[in-house]
Amino acid sequence: MLTEFEQIEKDMVSPEVLSSPDKLRSLGRRYAELGRVVRVYREFLAAQTDLREAQEIVDMGGEDAELFAPEMPGLRARFEEISEQLTEVLIPRDEDDARDVIMEIKGGAGGEESALFAGDLARMYERYATSKGWTWEVLNSNQTELGGYKDLEVAIRSRATLEDPSDGVWAHLKYEGGVHRVQRVPVTESQGRIQTSTAGVLVFAEVDDPGEVEIGPNDLRIDVYRSSGPGGQSVNTTDSAVRITHLPTGIVVSMQDEKSQIQNRESAMRVLRARLRQLQLDQQAAENAELRHSQVRTLDRSERIRTYNFPENRISDHRTGYKSYNLDAVLDGDLEAVIDSARLMDEKARMEKAEQ
């Protein structure tokens, strides 16, 4: 790991890498991942040396031994502390933690109410992203007349190079994929009855380097058409909307938010690459009978992960057992405690597996 870290340091200042933002970003992600381990390992070596040298002096006896003897408990405690930290950083982590994210939010069962709930989730994630200093880029949206979303695709990206991969967008949002359930009185309900609706969230790690995903020259069918707004009304008089079908897998990505066909095509390819990469990882995980990624996030994207109960102002995560009565604050972007419950559960599972 030290050797790779030092090699990446050299590569990141090479003309070839500096001229390629994709390669620089990919190397930067690995550099941050290794840097966390290297930093703790160097502290471990220093603590080990300090303890050994002090012990040698104490063992020799004399005046110097009397001076160093009182320091021994503190040096041992420091060495044990940094040893535990080294164990923690060496536990296998999700290699994608530092990556940015493509998120899809879709209305599910419940008609217009489901679309409105999807809109609430979108605003929640946007506010959370803002609080973390991330960017929020809408790639494609299909709004309803009441302002909800039938489906929404966004790119959420970190603004800066990360020193610690655990601060990455994927490290936080990878746990959000699944079915989100809401219990409330819909605005469309005249009798004041509480109803249950759902919305689906899909989260994909974004592909930095297009070369990560192999797409053959004959794998794609690209169709263009006129974009439309809520209710099917035409909002564009040119064929700027793009639909890309990946023939080998049947994955279809449509984009219409941009006025330029080229921009819509670029956005569609970003989403397609992220979906294809995740499909490959899921297939590998299924073949290996264990997940490569989070222990919390399962292959089953139909899993109901969370309930948002408006009458009780309660939010409940069904995977981790987390429950809190501050739903209003959560929907306003205060999502950290909810996500931390999943992160802590994941890290505990990784620690237990590493100790086996």
C-alpha positions in Angstrom: 0.0 0.0 0.0 2.9 2.3 0.7 4.5 1.5 -2.6 1.2 2.2 -4.5 0.7 5.4 -2.5 4.1 6.7 -3.5 3.6 5.7 -7.1 0.3 7.5 -7.3 2.0 10.6 -5.9 4.4 10.5 -8.9 1.6 9.7 -11.4 -0.6 12.6 -10.4 1.9 15.1 -11.5 2.7 13.4 -14.8 1.6 15.3 -18.0 -0.5 12.4 -19.1 -2.6 12.4 -15.9 -2.7 16.2 -15.6 -4.2 16.4 -19.1 -7.0 13.9 -18.3 -9.5 15.1 -15.6 -11.0 11.6 -15.5 -7.7 9.9 -14.8 -6.8 12.6 -12.2 -10.1 12.2 -10.4 -9.8 8.4 -10.4 -6.2 8.5 -9.1 -7.2 11.2 -6.6 -9.9 8.9 -5.2 -7.4 6.0 -4.7 -4.8 8.4 -3.3 -7.2 9.6 -0.6 -8.2 6.0 0.2 -4.5 5.0 0.7 -3.5 8.2 2.3 -5.8 7.5 5.3 -4.0 4.2 5.9 -0.5 5.6 5.3 -1.0 8.5 7.7 -2.1 6.1 10.5 0.7 3.6 9.7 3.3 6.3 10.0 1.9 7.4 13.3 2.0 3.7 14.4 5.7 3.4 13.4 6.5 6.6 15.4 4.6 5.4 18.5 6.3 2.0 18.2 9.8 3.5 18.0 9.1 5.9 20.9 7.9 3.0 23.1 10.8 0.7 22.2 13.5 3.3 22.7 12.0 4.4 26.0 11.8 0.7 27.2 15.4 0.1 26.3 16.5 3.1 28.4 14.4 2.0 31.3 15.8 -1.6 31.1 19.4 -0.2 31.2 18.7 1.4 34.6 20.4 4.5 36.0 19.4 8.1 36.1 18.0 8.2 32.6 15.8 5.2 33.5 14.3 7.1 36.4 13.5 10.0 34.0 11.8 7.8 31.4 10.0 5.4 33.7 7.1 7.8 34.4 6.6 8.3 30.6 6.1 4.6 30.0 2.3 4.3 30.8 1.5 7.2 28.4 3.7 5.8 25.6 2.1 2.4 26.0 -1.4 3.9 25.9 -0.6 5.9 22.8 0.8 2.8 21.1 -2.3 0.8 21.9 -4.6 3.6 20.7 -2.8 4.0 17.4 -2.7 0.2 17.0 -6.5 0.1 17.2 -6.8 2.9 14.7 -4.5 1.0 12.3 -6.7 -2.1 12.7 -9.8 0.0 11.9 -8.3 1.6 8.7 -7.1 -1.7 7.4 -10.6 -3.2 7.6 -11.7 -3.6 3.9 -13.8 -0.6 2.9 -16.1 0.0 0.1 -13.8 1.0 -2.8 -16.4 3.4 -4.1 -16.8 5.5 -0.9 -15.1 8.5 -2.5 -17.2 8.4 -5.7 -20.0 10.8 -6.6 -23.5 9.6 -7.1 -26.3 9.3 -9.6 -29.6 9.2 -7.8 -33.0 8.3 -9.2 -36.2 9.0 -7.4 -39.5 7.5 -8.7 -43.1 7.8 -7.7 -44.5 4.3 -6.7 -47.8 3.1 -5.5 -50.2 5.9 -4.7 -50.7 7.9 -7.8 -50.3 11.7 -7.4 -49.6 11.4 -3.7 -46.7 9.1 -4.5 -45.3 11.7 -7.0 -45.7 14.4 -4.3 -43.8 12.3 -1.8 -41.1 11.7 -4.4 -40.8 15.5 -4.6 -40.5 15.7 -0.8 -37.6 13.1 -0.9 -35.9 15.1 -3.7 -36.0 18.3 -1.7 -34.8 16.4 1.4 -31.8 15.1 -0.5 -31.1 18.4 -2.1 -31.0 20.2 1.2 -28.8 17.4 2.7 -26.4 17.8 -0.2 -26.3 21.5 0.3 -25.5 21.1 4.0 -22.6 18.8 3.0 -21.2 21.3 0.4 -22.1 19.0 -2.5 -23.5 20.1 -5.9 -26.9 19.0 -7.0 -27.4 18.7 -10.8 -30.8 17.7 -12.2 -30.2 15.5 -15.2 -33.8 14.6 -16.1 -37.2 15.2 -14.5 -40.8 14.2 -15.2 -43.0 16.4 -13.1 -46.7 16.2 -12.5 -49.1 19.1 -12.6 -49.2 19.4 -8.8 -45.4 19.6 -8.6 -44.5 16.1 -7.8 -42.2 13.8 -9.7 -43.0 10.7 -11.6 -39.3 10.3 -11.9 -36.2 12.4 -11.3 -32.5 11.7 -12.0 -29.8 13.9 -10.4 -26.0 13.9 -10.1 -24.7 14.7 -6.6 -21.0 15.5 -6.5 -18.4 16.6 -4.0 -16.8 20.0 -4.8 -13.3 19.1 -3.5 -10.7 16.4 -3.5 -11.3 14.3 -0.4 -8.7 13.6 2.3 -10.8 10.8 3.7 -13.0 8.5 1.4 -15.5 8.1 4.2 -16.5 11.8 3.5 -17.5 10.9 0.0 -21.0 11.2 -1.5 -21.3 7.5 -2.1 -20.1 6.7 1.5 -23.2 8.6 2.7 -25.9 8.0 0.2 -25.3 4.4 -0.8 -27.7 3.3 2.0 -30.7 5.2 0.5 -31.6 2.8 -2.2 -34.9 1.0 -1.7 -38.6 1.7 -1.1 -39.5 4.7 1.0 -43.0 4.6 2.5 -45.1 7.6 3.6 -48.1 7.7 5.9 -50.1 10.9 5.8 -53.3 12.6 4.7 -52.8 13.4 1.0 -53.6 16.8 -0.3 -55.9 15.1 -2.8 -57.9 13.4 0.1 -61.0 15.4 1.0 -62.1 13.1 3.8 -59.0 13.5 5.9 -58.0 9.9 5.9 -54.4 8.7 6.3 -53.1 6.8 3.3 -49.9 4.9 2.7 -47.9 5.6 -0.5 -44.4 4.7 -1.6 -41.6 6.1 -3.7 -38.5 4.3 -4.9 -34.9 5.5 -4.7 -32.0 4.1 -6.7 -28.4 5.1 -6.0 -25.5 4.4 -8.3 -21.8 5.3 -7.9 -20.9 7.6 -10.8 -18.3 6.4 -13.4 -15.3 8.8 -13.5 -13.5 7.2 -16.4 -15.7 6.0 -19.3 -13.2 3.3 -19.9 -14.4 1.6 -16.7 -17.5 0.3 -18.5 -17.1 -1.5 -21.8 -19.8 -0.6 -24.3 -19.5 -2.1 -27.8 -20.0 0.0 -30.9 -23.2 -1.9 -31.8 -24.6 -2.1 -28.2 -26.6 1.1 -28.3 -29.8 2.2 -30.0 -30.3 6.0 -29.8 -33.6 7.6 -30.5 -34.5 11.3 -30.5 -37.9 12.9 -30.0 -39.5 16.1 -28.8 -39.6 16.7 -25.0 -42.8 17.2 -23.1 -43.9 18.7 -19.9 -46.5 17.9 -17.2 -49.6 16.3 -18.6 -47.8 15.6 -21.9 -47.8 19.2 -23.1 -45.0 19.9 -25.6 -42.2 22.1 -24.3 -39.8 21.9 -27.2 -40.4 22.2 -30.9 -37.1 20.4 -31.8 -36.1 16.8 -31.4 -33.8 17.4 -28.5 -34.9 14.6 -26.1 -32.8 11.5 -26.3 -33.5 7.8 -25.5 -30.6 5.4 -25.3 -31.3 1.6 -25.2 -28.4 -0.7 -24.2 -29.4 -3.7 -26.3 -27.5 -6.5 -24.4 -29.2 -5.7 -21.1 -32.3 -3.8 -22.2 -31.5 -0.9 -19.9 -33.2 2.3 -21.3 -32.3 5.8 -20.3 -34.2 8.9 -21.4 -33.2 12.5 -21.1 -35.1 15.7 -22.0 -34.3 18.4 -19.6 -31.6 20.1 -21.7 -32.5 22.0 -24.9 -29.5 20.6 -26.6 -29.6 17.0 -28.0 -25.9 16.7 -27.3 -26.3 17.6 -23.7 -29.1 15.2 -23.2 -27.1 12.5 -24.8 -24.1 13.2 -22.5 -26.4 13.1 -19.4 -28.0 9.8 -20.6 -24.6 8.2 -21.1 -23.5 9.2 -17.6 -26.6 7.5 -16.1 -26.2 4.5 -18.4 -22.6 3.9 -17.4 -23.5 4.1 -13.8 -26.3 1.6 -14.2 -24.2 -0.8 -16.2 -21.3 -0.7 -13.7 -23.7 -1.4 -10.8 -25.3 -4.2 -12.8 -21.8 -5.8 -13.3 -21.1 -5.4 -9.6 -24.4 -7.0 -8.6 -23.8 -9.9 -10.9 -20.3 -10.4 -9.4 -21.8 -10.2 -5.9 -24.5 -12.8 -6.7 -21.9 -15.1 -8.1 -19.7 -14.7 -5.0 -22.7 -15.2 -2.7 -21.8 -12.0 -0.8 -22.0 -8.3 -1.4 -19.0 -6.4 -2.5 -20.5 -3.2 -1.1 -22.4 -2.3 2.0 -23.6 -5.0 4.4 -26.7 -2.9 4.9 -27.6 -2.2 1.3 -28.9 -5.4 -0.3 -29.3 -6.5 -3.9 -33.1 -6.4 -3.5 -34.0 -2.8 -4.6 -37.7 -3.6 -3.7 -36.7 -3.7 0.0 -38.8 -1.3 2.1 -36.1 0.6 4.0 -37.9 3.5 5.8 -41.2 4.8 6.9 -42.1 8.5 7.1 -45.1 8.9 9.5 -46.5 12.4 9.3 -49.2 12.2 12.0 -46.6 11.1 14.6 -43.8 13.2 13.1 -41.8 9.9 13.2 -39.2 8.4 10.9 -38.2 4.8 11.2 -35.4 2.9 9.5 -36.4 -0.8 9.2 -32.9 -2.1 8.6 -31.1 -0.5 11.6 -34.0 0.0 14.0 -33.4 3.7 14.1 -36.5 5.7 15.2 -36.9 9.4 15.8 -39.7 11.9 16.2 -38.2 14.8 14.2 -39.5 14.0 10.7 -40.0 17.7 9.9 -36.3 18.3 10.5 -35.3 15.2 8.5 -37.3 16.3 5.5 -35.6 19.7 5.8 -32.3 18.0 5.2 -31.2 17.0 8.7 -30.5 13.4 7.6 -27.1 12.8 9.3 -28.4 10.7 12.2 -30.5 8.5 10.0 -27.6 7.8 7.6 -25.2 7.3 10.5 -27.3 4.5 11.9 -26.8 2.6 8.6 -23.1 3.5 8.4 -22.4 2.3 12.0 -24.3 -0.9 11.3 -22.2 -1.4 8.2 -18.9 -0.7 9.9 -19.8 -3.1 12.8 -20.5 -5.9 10.3 -17.2 -5.2 8.5 -15.3 -5.3 11.8 -16.9 -8.5 12.9 -16.1 -10.1 9.5 -12.5 -8.9 9.7 -12.1 -10.5 13.2 -13.4 -13.9 12.1 
